[in-house]
Amino acid sequence: MTSITIHGLNDPLDRLIREKAHQDKTSLNKTIKKLLSEALGLNASETYNYKEDFLDLCGIWGVGEGNEFIANTKEFSEVNEEDWK
């Protein structure tokens, strides 16, 4: 796969690309590749990794959920000496 460098992006274009990347929660590189593929009529869905759409749903807890888990599993971190006799 080759790489290219784009020089001299004007500020409004740079801002819009960065806003799009932020909205889509993707890197600038992925955002630009997607925009170029769509603009050139390439079928981006063939190479699109749908798994990334669900990353925010996997393995991420809020502070409250983490505290609740710790509270509910606290007894597992305690050693009962009677269990070892």
N, CA, C and O atoms as a Maestro MAE file, in Angstrom:
{
 s_m_m2io_version
 :::
 2.0.0
}

f_m_ct {
 s_m_title
 :::
 protein
 m_atom[340] {
  # First column is atom index #
  i_m_mmod_type
  r_m_x_coord
  r_m_y_coord
  r_m_z_coord
  i_m_residue_number
  s_m_chain_name
  s_m_pdb_residue_name
  s_m_pdb_atom_name
  i_m_atomic_number
  :::
  1 25 0.852 -1.169 0.000 1 A "MET " " N  " 7
  2 3 0.000 0.000 0.000 1 A "MET " " CA " 6
  3 2 0.899 1.234 0.000 1 A "MET " " C  " 6
  4 15 1.894 1.280 0.723 1 A "MET " " O  " 8
  5 25 0.561 2.201 -0.785 2 A "THR " " N  " 7
  6 3 1.373 3.409 -0.893 2 A "THR " " CA " 6
  7 2 0.839 4.507 0.023 2 A "THR " " C  " 6
  8 15 -0.298 4.459 0.492 2 A "THR " " O  " 8
  9 25 1.687 5.482 0.257 3 A "SER " " N  " 7
  10 3 1.314 6.643 1.055 3 A "SER " " CA " 6
  11 2 1.462 7.891 0.210 3 A "SER " " C  " 6
  12 15 2.290 7.948 -0.698 3 A "SER " " O  " 8
  13 25 0.651 8.890 0.518 4 A "ILE " " N  " 7
  14 3 0.780 10.188 -0.136 4 A "ILE " " CA " 6
  15 2 0.771 11.264 0.925 4 A "ILE " " C  " 6
  16 15 0.292 11.052 2.039 4 A "ILE " " O  " 8
  17 25 1.299 12.407 0.576 5 A "THR " " N  " 7
  18 3 1.285 13.564 1.457 5 A "THR " " CA " 6
  19 2 0.548 14.677 0.743 5 A "THR " " C  " 6
  20 15 0.776 14.911 -0.444 5 A "THR " " O  " 8
  21 25 -0.319 15.356 1.440 6 A "ILE " " N  " 7
  22 3 -1.065 16.474 0.860 6 A "ILE " " CA " 6
  23 2 -0.583 17.749 1.535 6 A "ILE " " C  " 6
  24 15 -0.709 17.899 2.750 6 A "ILE " " O  " 8
  25 25 -0.038 18.654 0.758 7 A "HIS " " N  " 7
  26 3 0.476 19.928 1.278 7 A "HIS " " CA " 6
  27 2 -0.524 21.039 1.031 7 A "HIS " " C  " 6
  28 15 -1.302 20.992 0.078 7 A "HIS " " O  " 8
  29 25 -0.498 22.019 1.880 8 A "GLY " " N  " 7
  30 3 -1.224 23.263 1.639 8 A "GLY " " CA " 6
  31 2 -2.732 23.179 1.761 8 A "GLY " " C  " 6
  32 15 -3.442 23.867 1.026 8 A "GLY " " O  " 8
  33 25 -3.247 22.354 2.668 9 A "LEU " " N  " 7
  34 3 -4.693 22.357 2.883 9 A "LEU " " CA " 6
  35 2 -5.086 23.704 3.480 9 A "LEU " " C  " 6
  36 15 -4.442 24.199 4.405 9 A "LEU " " O  " 8
  37 25 -6.154 24.288 2.937 10 A "ASN " " N  " 7
  38 3 -6.589 25.551 3.528 10 A "ASN " " CA " 6
  39 2 -7.277 25.280 4.864 10 A "ASN " " C  " 6
  40 15 -7.751 24.172 5.113 10 A "ASN " " O  " 8
  41 25 -7.328 26.286 5.708 11 A "ASP " " N  " 7
  42 3 -7.847 26.122 7.066 11 A "ASP " " CA " 6
  43 2 -9.278 25.598 7.123 11 A "ASP " " C  " 6
  44 15 -9.563 24.719 7.937 11 A "ASP " " O  " 8
  45 25 -10.190 26.104 6.293 12 A "PRO " " N  " 7
  46 3 -11.570 25.578 6.364 12 A "PRO " " CA " 6
  47 2 -11.643 24.079 6.021 12 A "PRO " " C  " 6
  48 15 -12.393 23.337 6.656 12 A "PRO " " O  " 8
  49 25 -10.873 23.636 5.027 13 A "LEU " " N  " 7
  50 3 -10.875 22.223 4.659 13 A "LEU " " CA " 6
  51 2 -10.278 21.378 5.775 13 A "LEU " " C  " 6
  52 15 -10.814 20.324 6.118 13 A "LEU " " O  " 8
  53 25 -9.185 21.835 6.333 14 A "ASP " " N  " 7
  54 3 -8.557 21.120 7.441 14 A "ASP " " CA " 6
  55 2 -9.526 21.001 8.617 14 A "ASP " " C  " 6
  56 15 -9.646 19.936 9.223 14 A "ASP " " O  " 8
  57 25 -10.206 22.082 8.932 15 A "ARG " " N  " 7
  58 3 -11.161 22.089 10.044 15 A "ARG " " CA " 6
  59 2 -12.300 21.100 9.797 15 A "ARG " " C  " 6
  60 15 -12.689 20.360 10.701 15 A "ARG " " O  " 8
  61 25 -12.832 21.089 8.574 16 A "LEU " " N  " 7
  62 3 -13.936 20.186 8.253 16 A "LEU " " CA " 6
  63 2 -13.516 18.720 8.329 16 A "LEU " " C  " 6
  64 15 -14.274 17.879 8.815 16 A "LEU " " O  " 8
  65 25 -12.319 18.415 7.853 17 A "ILE " " N  " 7
  66 3 -11.820 17.040 7.927 17 A "ILE " " CA " 6
  67 2 -11.664 16.615 9.387 17 A "ILE " " C  " 6
  68 15 -12.047 15.508 9.767 17 A "ILE " " O  " 8
  69 25 -11.104 17.497 10.188 18 A "ARG " " N  " 7
  70 3 -10.920 17.175 11.608 18 A "ARG " " CA " 6
  71 2 -12.268 17.026 12.329 18 A "ARG " " C  " 6
  72 15 -12.417 16.154 13.185 18 A "ARG " " O  " 8
  73 25 -13.236 17.863 11.991 19 A "GLU " " N  " 7
  74 3 -14.564 17.753 12.590 19 A "GLU " " CA " 6
  75 2 -15.227 16.431 12.205 19 A "GLU " " C  " 6
  76 15 -15.859 15.779 13.035 19 A "GLU " " O  " 8
  77 25 -15.074 16.044 10.934 20 A "LYS " " N  " 7
  78 3 -15.642 14.774 10.454 20 A "LYS " " CA " 6
  79 2 -15.007 13.601 11.187 20 A "LYS " " C  " 6
  80 15 -15.707 12.675 11.598 20 A "LYS " " O  " 8
  81 25 -13.701 13.629 11.354 21 A "ALA " " N  " 7
  82 3 -12.997 12.556 12.064 21 A "ALA " " CA " 6
  83 2 -13.478 12.491 13.514 21 A "ALA " " C  " 6
  84 15 -13.688 11.405 14.054 21 A "ALA " " O  " 8
  85 25 -13.648 13.642 14.133 22 A "HIS " " N  " 7
  86 3 -14.116 13.685 15.521 22 A "HIS " " CA " 6
  87 2 -15.537 13.135 15.633 22 A "HIS " " C  " 6
  88 15 -15.835 12.360 16.542 22 A "HIS " " O  " 8
  89 25 -16.406 13.531 14.714 23 A "GLN " " N  " 7
  90 3 -17.791 13.058 14.714 23 A "GLN " " CA " 6
  91 2 -17.858 11.540 14.534 23 A "GLN " " C  " 6
  92 15 -18.631 10.858 15.207 23 A "GLN " " O  " 8
  93 25 -17.044 11.026 13.623 24 A "ASP " " N  " 7
  94 3 -17.045 9.595 13.327 24 A "ASP " " CA " 6
  95 2 -16.192 8.794 14.300 24 A "ASP " " C  " 6
  96 15 -16.178 7.563 14.266 24 A "ASP " " O  " 8
  97 25 -15.474 9.515 15.178 25 A "LYS " " N  " 7
  98 3 -14.575 8.884 16.149 25 A "LYS " " CA " 6
  99 2 -13.554 7.981 15.446 25 A "LYS " " C  " 6
  100 15 -13.311 6.845 15.854 25 A "LYS " " O  " 8
  101 25 -12.966 8.528 14.375 26 A "THR " " N  " 7
  102 3 -11.931 7.812 13.638 26 A "THR " " CA " 6
  103 2 -10.714 8.720 13.474 26 A "THR " " C  " 6
  104 15 -10.782 9.925 13.721 26 A "THR " " O  " 8
  105 25 -9.628 8.133 13.062 27 A "SER " " N  " 7
  106 3 -8.410 8.903 12.842 27 A "SER " " CA " 6
  107 2 -8.560 9.774 11.600 27 A "SER " " C  " 6
  108 15 -9.445 9.561 10.772 27 A "SER " " O  " 8
  109 25 -7.679 10.753 11.491 28 A "LEU " " N  " 7
  110 3 -7.671 11.589 10.284 28 A "LEU " " CA " 6
  111 2 -7.400 10.733 9.054 28 A "LEU " " C  " 6
  112 15 -8.025 10.920 8.010 28 A "LEU " " O  " 8
  113 25 -6.466 9.793 9.179 29 A "ASN " " N  " 7
  114 3 -6.117 8.937 8.058 29 A "ASN " " CA " 6
  115 2 -7.330 8.147 7.551 29 A "ASN " " C  " 6
  116 15 -7.603 8.125 6.351 29 A "ASN " " O  " 8
  117 25 -8.052 7.503 8.465 30 A "LYS " " N  " 7
  118 3 -9.230 6.728 8.068 30 A "LYS " " CA " 6
  119 2 -10.315 7.626 7.484 30 A "LYS " " C  " 6
  120 15 -10.994 7.253 6.527 30 A "LYS " " O  " 8
  121 25 -10.470 8.801 8.061 31 A "THR " " N  " 7
  122 3 -11.482 9.730 7.567 31 A "THR " " CA " 6
  123 2 -11.166 10.178 6.151 31 A "THR " " C  " 6
  124 15 -12.047 10.195 5.291 31 A "THR " " O  " 8
  125 25 -9.926 10.538 5.905 32 A "ILE " " N  " 7
  126 3 -9.531 11.000 4.571 32 A "ILE " " CA " 6
  127 2 -9.662 9.872 3.554 32 A "ILE " " C  " 6
  128 15 -10.133 10.104 2.440 32 A "ILE " " O  " 8
  129 25 -9.253 8.659 3.913 33 A "LYS " " N  " 7
  130 3 -9.383 7.525 2.993 33 A "LYS " " CA " 6
  131 2 -10.844 7.264 2.652 33 A "LYS " " C  " 6
  132 15 -11.177 6.989 1.499 33 A "LYS " " O  " 8
  133 25 -11.711 7.349 3.651 34 A "LYS " " N  " 7
  134 3 -13.138 7.131 3.409 34 A "LYS " " CA " 6
  135 2 -13.707 8.223 2.506 34 A "LYS " " C  " 6
  136 15 -14.448 7.931 1.568 34 A "LYS " " O  " 8
  137 25 -13.361 9.484 2.788 35 A "LEU " " N  " 7
  138 3 -13.856 10.589 1.974 35 A "LEU " " CA " 6
  139 2 -13.390 10.480 0.527 35 A "LEU " " C  " 6
  140 15 -14.163 10.726 -0.399 35 A "LEU " " O  " 8
  141 25 -12.132 10.112 0.336 36 A "LEU " " N  " 7
  142 3 -11.614 9.954 -1.020 36 A "LEU " " CA " 6
  143 2 -12.303 8.803 -1.749 36 A "LEU " " C  " 6
  144 15 -12.659 8.931 -2.921 36 A "LEU " " O  " 8
  145 25 -12.488 7.683 -1.059 37 A "SER " " N  " 7
  146 3 -13.162 6.532 -1.674 37 A "SER " " CA " 6
  147 2 -14.574 6.882 -2.096 37 A "SER " " C  " 6
  148 15 -15.005 6.537 -3.197 37 A "SER " " O  " 8
  149 25 -15.294 7.569 -1.222 38 A "GLU " " N  " 7
  150 3 -16.666 7.963 -1.546 38 A "GLU " " CA " 6
  151 2 -16.696 8.957 -2.704 38 A "GLU " " C  " 6
  152 15 -17.536 8.846 -3.597 38 A "GLU " " O  " 8
  153 25 -15.780 9.929 -2.690 39 A "ALA " " N  " 7
  154 3 -15.748 10.953 -3.738 39 A "ALA " " CA " 6
  155 2 -15.415 10.361 -5.098 39 A "ALA " " C  " 6
  156 15 -15.868 10.863 -6.126 39 A "ALA " " O  " 8
  157 25 -14.624 9.294 -5.106 40 A "LEU " " N  " 7
  158 3 -14.209 8.677 -6.365 40 A "LEU " " CA " 6
  159 2 -15.105 7.517 -6.771 40 A "LEU " " C  " 6
  160 15 -14.845 6.853 -7.773 40 A "LEU " " O  " 8
  161 25 -16.155 7.270 -6.004 41 A "GLY " " N  " 7
  162 3 -17.121 6.245 -6.365 41 A "GLY " " CA " 6
  163 2 -16.668 4.824 -6.086 41 A "GLY " " C  " 6
  164 15 -17.220 3.875 -6.642 41 A "GLY " " O  " 8
  165 25 -15.676 4.671 -5.240 42 A "LEU " " N  " 7
  166 3 -15.238 3.324 -4.900 42 A "LEU " " CA " 6
  167 2 -16.158 2.757 -3.830 42 A "LEU " " C  " 6
  168 15 -16.689 3.495 -3.000 42 A "LEU " " O  " 8
  169 25 -16.341 1.460 -3.853 43 A "ASN " " N  " 7
  170 3 -17.197 0.823 -2.859 43 A "ASN " " CA " 6
  171 2 -16.417 0.668 -1.571 43 A "ASN " " C  " 6
  172 15 -15.695 -0.313 -1.390 43 A "ASN " " O  " 8
  173 25 -16.558 1.620 -0.686 44 A "ALA " " N  " 7
  174 3 -15.815 1.614 0.570 44 A "ALA " " CA " 6
  175 2 -16.269 0.496 1.496 44 A "ALA " " C  " 6
  176 15 -15.516 0.093 2.382 44 A "ALA " " O  " 8
  177 25 -17.495 -0.018 1.309 45 A "SER " " N  " 7
  178 3 -17.999 -1.055 2.204 45 A "SER " " CA " 6
  179 2 -17.236 -2.369 2.068 45 A "SER " " C  " 6
  180 15 -17.252 -3.187 2.987 45 A "SER " " O  " 8
  181 25 -16.563 -2.584 0.924 46 A "GLU " " N  " 7
  182 3 -15.793 -3.815 0.749 46 A "GLU " " CA " 6
  183 2 -14.616 -3.885 1.708 46 A "GLU " " C  " 6
  184 15 -14.239 -4.969 2.155 46 A "GLU " " O  " 8
  185 25 -14.037 -2.738 2.024 47 A "THR " " N  " 7
  186 3 -12.879 -2.731 2.896 47 A "THR " " CA " 6
  187 2 -13.190 -2.146 4.266 47 A "THR " " C  " 6
  188 15 -12.302 -2.030 5.110 47 A "THR " " O  " 8
  189 25 -14.425 -1.784 4.486 48 A "TYR " " N  " 7
  190 3 -14.804 -1.161 5.746 48 A "TYR " " CA " 6
  191 2 -14.836 -2.205 6.855 48 A "TYR " " C  " 6
  192 15 -15.408 -3.282 6.685 48 A "TYR " " O  " 8
  193 25 -14.232 -1.890 7.969 49 A "ASN " " N  " 7
  194 3 -14.185 -2.788 9.110 49 A "ASN " " CA " 6
  195 2 -15.342 -2.442 10.050 49 A "ASN " " C  " 6
  196 15 -15.234 -1.525 10.863 49 A "ASN " " O  " 8
  197 25 -16.438 -3.175 9.935 50 A "TYR " " N  " 7
  198 3 -17.624 -2.883 10.729 50 A "TYR " " CA " 6
  199 2 -17.411 -3.129 12.213 50 A "TYR " " C  " 6
  200 15 -18.138 -2.583 13.043 50 A "TYR " " O  " 8
  201 25 -16.428 -3.939 12.551 51 A "LYS " " N  " 7
  202 3 -16.137 -4.212 13.953 51 A "LYS " " CA " 6
  203 2 -15.824 -2.913 14.697 51 A "LYS " " C  " 6
  204 15 -16.150 -2.776 15.876 51 A "LYS " " O  " 8
  205 25 -15.198 -1.973 14.015 52 A "GLU " " N  " 7
  206 3 -14.841 -0.704 14.652 52 A "GLU " " CA " 6
  207 2 -16.071 0.094 15.076 52 A "GLU " " C  " 6
  208 15 -15.984 0.927 15.977 52 A "GLU " " O  " 8
  209 25 -17.217 -0.151 14.438 53 A "ASP " " N  " 7
  210 3 -18.445 0.549 14.820 53 A "ASP " " CA " 6
  211 2 -18.902 0.186 16.225 53 A "ASP " " C  " 6
  212 15 -19.645 0.940 16.853 53 A "ASP " " O  " 8
  213 25 -18.460 -0.964 16.719 54 A "PHE " " N  " 7
  214 3 -18.944 -1.456 17.998 54 A "PHE " " CA " 6
  215 2 -17.903 -1.391 19.108 54 A "PHE " " C  " 6
  216 15 -18.161 -1.853 20.220 54 A "PHE " " O  " 8
  217 25 -16.733 -0.825 18.827 55 A "LEU " " N  " 7
  218 3 -15.681 -0.770 19.831 55 A "LEU " " CA " 6
  219 2 -16.096 0.007 21.072 55 A "LEU " " C  " 6
  220 15 -15.676 -0.322 22.181 55 A "LEU " " O  " 8
  221 25 -16.915 1.030 20.892 56 A "ASP " " N  " 7
  222 3 -17.337 1.817 22.053 56 A "ASP " " CA " 6
  223 2 -18.301 1.048 22.956 56 A "ASP " " C  " 6
  224 15 -18.565 1.477 24.079 56 A "ASP " " O  " 8
  225 25 -18.823 -0.071 22.486 57 A "LEU " " N  " 7
  226 3 -19.736 -0.874 23.286 57 A "LEU " " CA " 6
  227 2 -19.040 -2.028 24.001 57 A "LEU " " C  " 6
  228 15 -19.648 -2.705 24.830 57 A "LEU " " O  " 8
  229 25 -17.779 -2.249 23.685 58 A "CYS " " N  " 7
  230 3 -17.066 -3.413 24.204 58 A "CYS " " CA " 6
  231 2 -15.997 -3.004 25.214 58 A "CYS " " C  " 6
  232 15 -15.105 -2.213 24.907 58 A "CYS " " O  " 8
  233 25 -16.099 -3.542 26.399 59 A "GLY " " N  " 7
  234 3 -15.041 -3.401 27.380 59 A "GLY " " CA " 6
  235 2 -14.858 -2.020 27.975 59 A "GLY " " C  " 6
  236 15 -13.796 -1.729 28.526 59 A "GLY " " O  " 8
  237 25 -15.849 -1.174 27.881 60 A "ILE " " N  " 7
  238 3 -15.709 0.167 28.434 60 A "ILE " " CA " 6
  239 2 -16.775 0.368 29.502 60 A "ILE " " C  " 6
  240 15 -17.974 0.269 29.242 60 A "ILE " " O  " 8
  241 25 -16.305 0.651 30.701 61 A "TRP " " N  " 7
  242 3 -17.211 0.933 31.808 61 A "TRP " " CA " 6
  243 2 -17.055 2.366 32.244 61 A "TRP " " C  " 6
  244 15 -15.977 2.951 32.140 61 A "TRP " " O  " 8
  245 25 -18.131 2.919 32.728 62 A "GLY " " N  " 7
  246 3 -18.056 4.216 33.365 62 A "GLY " " CA " 6
  247 2 -17.530 4.044 34.779 62 A "GLY " " C  " 6
  248 15 -17.392 2.921 35.263 62 A "GLY " " O  " 8
  249 25 -17.240 5.142 35.436 63 A "VAL " " N  " 7
  250 3 -16.709 5.104 36.803 63 A "VAL " " CA " 6
  251 2 -17.691 4.400 37.732 63 A "VAL " " C  " 6
  252 15 -17.286 3.590 38.566 63 A "VAL " " O  " 8
  253 25 -18.956 4.700 37.594 64 A "GLY " " N  " 7
  254 3 -19.971 4.078 38.449 64 A "GLY " " CA " 6
  255 2 -20.032 2.572 38.271 64 A "GLY " " C  " 6
  256 15 -20.142 1.826 39.244 64 A "GLY " " O  " 8
  257 25 -19.960 2.127 37.018 65 A "GLU " " N  " 7
  258 3 -19.997 0.696 36.747 65 A "GLU " " CA " 6
  259 2 -18.756 -0.005 37.291 65 A "GLU " " C  " 6
  260 15 -18.844 -1.115 37.815 65 A "GLU " " O  " 8
  261 25 -17.618 0.637 37.167 66 A "GLY " " N  " 7
  262 3 -16.387 0.068 37.705 66 A "GLY " " CA " 6
  263 2 -16.443 -0.048 39.215 66 A "GLY " " C  " 6
  264 15 -16.043 -1.069 39.777 66 A "GLY " " O  " 8
  265 25 -16.936 0.991 39.879 67 A "ASN " " N  " 7
  266 3 -17.070 0.962 41.339 67 A "ASN " " CA " 6
  267 2 -18.058 -0.103 41.785 67 A "ASN " " C  " 6
  268 15 -17.842 -0.777 42.793 67 A "ASN " " O  " 8
  269 25 -19.148 -0.253 41.030 68 A "GLU " " N  " 7
  270 3 -20.139 -1.279 41.363 68 A "GLU " " CA " 6
  271 2 -19.531 -2.680 41.227 68 A "GLU " " C  " 6
  272 15 -19.760 -3.543 42.074 68 A "GLU " " O  " 8
  273 25 -18.760 -2.900 40.167 69 A "PHE " " N  " 7
  274 3 -18.102 -4.194 39.978 69 A "PHE " " CA " 6
  275 2 -17.141 -4.488 41.126 69 A "PHE " " C  " 6
  276 15 -17.130 -5.593 41.667 69 A "PHE " " O  " 8
  277 25 -16.342 -3.502 41.492 70 A "ILE " " N  " 7
  278 3 -15.381 -3.684 42.591 70 A "ILE " " CA " 6
  279 2 -16.117 -4.009 43.889 70 A "ILE " " C  " 6
  280 15 -15.703 -4.901 44.629 70 A "ILE " " O  " 8
  281 25 -17.200 -3.294 44.167 71 A "ALA " " N  " 7
  282 3 -17.970 -3.542 45.386 71 A "ALA " " CA " 6
  283 2 -18.574 -4.942 45.379 71 A "ALA " " C  " 6
  284 15 -18.578 -5.624 46.405 71 A "ALA " " O  " 8
  285 25 -19.085 -5.373 44.223 72 A "ASN " " N  " 7
  286 3 -19.746 -6.677 44.128 72 A "ASN " " CA " 6
  287 2 -18.770 -7.850 44.120 72 A "ASN " " C  " 6
  288 15 -19.177 -8.982 44.381 72 A "ASN " " O  " 8
  289 25 -17.515 -7.612 43.834 73 A "THR " " N  " 7
  290 3 -16.526 -8.701 43.779 73 A "THR " " CA " 6
  291 2 -15.474 -8.579 44.873 73 A "THR " " C  " 6
  292 15 -14.487 -9.314 44.868 73 A "THR " " O  " 8
  293 25 -15.675 -7.671 45.799 74 A "LYS " " N  " 7
  294 3 -14.694 -7.439 46.861 74 A "LYS " " CA " 6
  295 2 -14.390 -8.705 47.654 74 A "LYS " " C  " 6
  296 15 -13.241 -8.946 48.026 74 A "LYS " " O  " 8
  297 25 -15.409 -9.510 47.912 75 A "GLU " " N  " 7
  298 3 -15.203 -10.721 48.708 75 A "GLU " " CA " 6
  299 2 -14.249 -11.705 48.032 75 A "GLU " " C  " 6
  300 15 -13.645 -12.534 48.713 75 A "GLU " " O  " 8
  301 25 -14.103 -11.632 46.720 76 A "PHE " " N  " 7
  302 3 -13.207 -12.542 46.013 76 A "PHE " " CA " 6
  303 2 -11.729 -12.203 46.235 76 A "PHE " " C  " 6
  304 15 -10.857 -13.043 46.014 76 A "PHE " " O  " 8
  305 25 -11.456 -10.986 46.668 77 A "SER " " N  " 7
  306 3 -10.069 -10.602 46.907 77 A "SER " " CA " 6
  307 2 -9.631 -10.856 48.348 77 A "SER " " C  " 6
  308 15 -8.469 -10.651 48.700 77 A "SER " " O  " 8
  309 25 -10.564 -11.299 49.168 78 A "GLU " " N  " 7
  310 3 -10.259 -11.585 50.567 78 A "GLU " " CA " 6
  311 2 -9.931 -13.072 50.728 78 A "GLU " " C  " 6
  312 15 -10.630 -13.929 50.187 78 A "GLU " " O  " 8
  313 25 -8.881 -13.367 51.463 79 A "VAL " " N  " 7
  314 3 -8.468 -14.753 51.676 79 A "VAL " " CA " 6
  315 2 -9.089 -15.254 52.964 79 A "VAL " " C  " 6
  316 15 -8.934 -14.644 54.022 79 A "VAL " " O  " 8
  317 25 -9.789 -16.365 52.865 80 A "ASN " " N  " 7
  318 3 -10.374 -17.014 54.034 80 A "ASN " " CA " 6
  319 2 -9.406 -18.108 54.451 80 A "ASN " " C  " 6
  320 15 -9.247 -19.108 53.751 80 A "ASN " " O  " 8
  321 25 -8.770 -17.919 55.577 81 A "GLU " " N  " 7
  322 3 -7.769 -18.876 56.066 81 A "GLU " " CA " 6
  323 2 -8.348 -20.279 56.234 81 A "GLU " " C  " 6
  324 15 -7.624 -21.263 56.086 81 A "GLU " " O  " 8
  325 25 -9.636 -20.386 56.537 82 A "GLU " " N  " 7
  326 3 -10.260 -21.689 56.732 82 A "GLU " " CA " 6
  327 2 -10.272 -22.510 55.430 82 A "GLU " " C  " 6
  328 15 -10.253 -23.740 55.467 82 A "GLU " " O  " 8
  329 25 -10.302 -21.820 54.289 83 A "ASP " " N  " 7
  330 3 -10.306 -22.526 53.002 83 A "ASP " " CA " 6
  331 2 -8.978 -23.228 52.734 83 A "ASP " " C  " 6
  332 15 -8.918 -24.118 51.885 83 A "ASP " " O  " 8
  333 25 -7.928 -22.853 53.430 84 A "TRP " " N  " 7
  334 3 -6.590 -23.390 53.157 84 A "TRP " " CA " 6
  335 2 -6.136 -24.429 54.178 84 A "TRP " " C  " 6
  336 15 -4.973 -24.834 54.182 84 A "TRP " " O  " 8
  337 25 -7.043 -24.855 55.033 85 A "LYS " " N  " 7
  338 3 -6.690 -25.865 56.035 85 A "LYS " " CA " 6
  339 2 -7.117 -27.239 55.603 85 A "LYS " " C  " 6
  340 15 -6.899 -28.210 56.327 85 A "LYS " " O  " 8
  :::
 }
 m_bond[339] {
  # First column is bond index #
  i_m_from
  i_m_to
  i_m_order
  :::
  1 1 2 1
  2 2 3 1
  3 3 4 2
  4 3 5 1
  5 5 6 1
  6 6 7 1
  7 7 8 2
  8 7 9 1
  9 9 10 1
  10 10 11 1
  11 11 12 2
  12 11 13 1
  13 13 14 1
  14 14 15 1
  15 15 16 2
  16 15 17 1
  17 17 18 1
  18 18 19 1
  19 19 20 2
  20 19 21 1
  21 21 22 1
  22 22 23 1
  23 23 24 2
  24 23 25 1
  25 25 26 1
  26 26 27 1
  27 27 28 2
  28 27 29 1
  29 29 30 1
  30 30 31 1
  31 31 32 2
  32 31 33 1
  33 33 34 1
  34 34 35 1
  35 35 36 2
  36 35 37 1
  37 37 38 1
  38 38 39 1
  39 39 40 2
  40 39 41 1
  41 41 42 1
  42 42 43 1
  43 43 44 2
  44 43 45 1
  45 45 46 1
  46 46 47 1
  47 47 48 2
  48 47 49 1
  49 49 50 1
  50 50 51 1
  51 51 52 2
  52 51 53 1
  53 53 54 1
  54 54 55 1
  55 55 56 2
  56 55 57 1
  57 57 58 1
  58 58 59 1
  59 59 60 2
  60 59 61 1
  61 61 62 1
  62 62 63 1
  63 63 64 2
  64 63 65 1
  65 65 66 1
  66 66 67 1
  67 67 68 2
  68 67 69 1
  69 69 70 1
  70 70 71 1
  71 71 72 2
  72 71 73 1
  73 73 74 1
  74 74 75 1
  75 75 76 2
  76 75 77 1
  77 77 78 1
  78 78 79 1
  79 79 80 2
  80 79 81 1
  81 81 82 1
  82 82 83 1
  83 83 84 2
  84 83 85 1
  85 85 86 1
  86 86 87 1
  87 87 88 2
  88 87 89 1
  89 89 90 1
  90 90 91 1
  91 91 92 2
  92 91 93 1
  93 93 94 1
  94 94 95 1
  95 95 96 2
  96 95 97 1
  97 97 98 1
  98 98 99 1
  99 99 100 2
  100 99 101 1
  101 101 102 1
  102 102 103 1
  103 103 104 2
  104 103 105 1
  105 105 106 1
  106 106 107 1
  107 107 108 2
  108 107 109 1
  109 109 110 1
  110 110 111 1
  111 111 112 2
  112 111 113 1
  113 113 114 1
  114 114 115 1
  115 115 116 2
  116 115 117 1
  117 117 118 1
  118 118 119 1
  119 119 120 2
  120 119 121 1
  121 121 122 1
  122 122 123 1
  123 123 124 2
  124 123 125 1
  125 125 126 1
  126 126 127 1
  127 127 128 2
  128 127 129 1
  129 129 130 1
  130 130 131 1
  131 131 132 2
  132 131 133 1
  133 133 134 1
  134 134 135 1
  135 135 136 2
  136 135 137 1
  137 137 138 1
  138 138 139 1
  139 139 140 2
  140 139 141 1
  141 141 142 1
  142 142 143 1
  143 143 144 2
  144 143 145 1
  145 145 146 1
  146 146 147 1
  147 147 148 2
  148 147 149 1
  149 149 150 1
  150 150 151 1
  151 151 152 2
  152 151 153 1
  153 153 154 1
  154 154 155 1
  155 155 156 2
  156 155 157 1
  157 157 158 1
  158 158 159 1
  159 159 160 2
  160 159 161 1
  161 161 162 1
  162 162 163 1
  163 163 164 2
  164 163 165 1
  165 165 166 1
  166 166 167 1
  167 167 168 2
  168 167 169 1
  169 169 170 1
  170 170 171 1
  171 171 172 2
  172 171 173 1
  173 173 174 1
  174 174 175 1
  175 175 176 2
  176 175 177 1
  177 177 178 1
  178 178 179 1
  179 179 180 2
  180 179 181 1
  181 181 182 1
  182 182 183 1
  183 183 184 2
  184 183 185 1
  185 185 186 1
  186 186 187 1
  187 187 188 2
  188 187 189 1
  189 189 190 1
  190 190 191 1
  191 191 192 2
  192 191 193 1
  193 193 194 1
  194 194 195 1
  195 195 196 2
  196 195 197 1
  197 197 198 1
  198 198 199 1
  199 199 200 2
  200 199 201 1
  201 201 202 1
  202 202 203 1
  203 203 204 2
  204 203 205 1
  205 205 206 1
  206 206 207 1
  207 207 208 2
  208 207 209 1
  209 209 210 1
  210 210 211 1
  211 211 212 2
  212 211 213 1
  213 213 214 1
  214 214 215 1
  215 215 216 2
  216 215 217 1
  217 217 218 1
  218 218 219 1
  219 219 220 2
  220 219 221 1
  221 221 222 1
  222 222 223 1
  223 223 224 2
  224 223 225 1
  225 225 226 1
  226 226 227 1
  227 227 228 2
  228 227 229 1
  229 229 230 1
  230 230 231 1
  231 231 232 2
  232 231 233 1
  233 233 234 1
  234 234 235 1
  235 235 236 2
  236 235 237 1
  237 237 238 1
  238 238 239 1
  239 239 240 2
  240 239 241 1
  241 241 242 1
  242 242 243 1
  243 243 244 2
  244 243 245 1
  245 245 246 1
  246 246 247 1
  247 247 248 2
  248 247 249 1
  249 249 250 1
  250 250 251 1
  251 251 252 2
  252 251 253 1
  253 253 254 1
  254 254 255 1
  255 255 256 2
  256 255 257 1
  257 257 258 1
  258 258 259 1
  259 259 260 2
  260 259 261 1
  261 261 262 1
  262 262 263 1
  263 263 264 2
  264 263 265 1
  265 265 266 1
  266 266 267 1
  267 267 268 2
  268 267 269 1
  269 269 270 1
  270 270 271 1
  271 271 272 2
  272 271 273 1
  273 273 274 1
  274 274 275 1
  275 275 276 2
  276 275 277 1
  277 277 278 1
  278 278 279 1
  279 279 280 2
  280 279 281 1
  281 281 282 1
  282 282 283 1
  283 283 284 2
  284 283 285 1
  285 285 286 1
  286 286 287 1
  287 287 288 2
  288 287 289 1
  289 289 290 1
  290 290 291 1
  291 291 292 2
  292 291 293 1
  293 293 294 1
  294 294 295 1
  295 295 296 2
  296 295 297 1
  297 297 298 1
  298 298 299 1
  299 299 300 2
  300 299 301 1
  301 301 302 1
  302 302 303 1
  303 303 304 2
  304 303 305 1
  305 305 306 1
  306 306 307 1
  307 307 308 2
  308 307 309 1
  309 309 310 1
  310 310 311 1
  311 311 312 2
  312 311 313 1
  313 313 314 1
  314 314 315 1
  315 315 316 2
  316 315 317 1
  317 317 318 1
  318 318 319 1
  319 319 320 2
  320 319 321 1
  321 321 322 1
  322 322 323 1
  323 323 324 2
  324 323 325 1
  325 325 326 1
  326 326 327 1
  327 327 328 2
  328 327 329 1
  329 329 330 1
  330 330 331 1
  331 331 332 2
  332 331 333 1
  333 333 334 1
  334 334 335 1
  335 335 336 2
  336 335 337 1
  337 337 338 1
  338 338 339 1
  339 339 340 2
  :::
 }
}
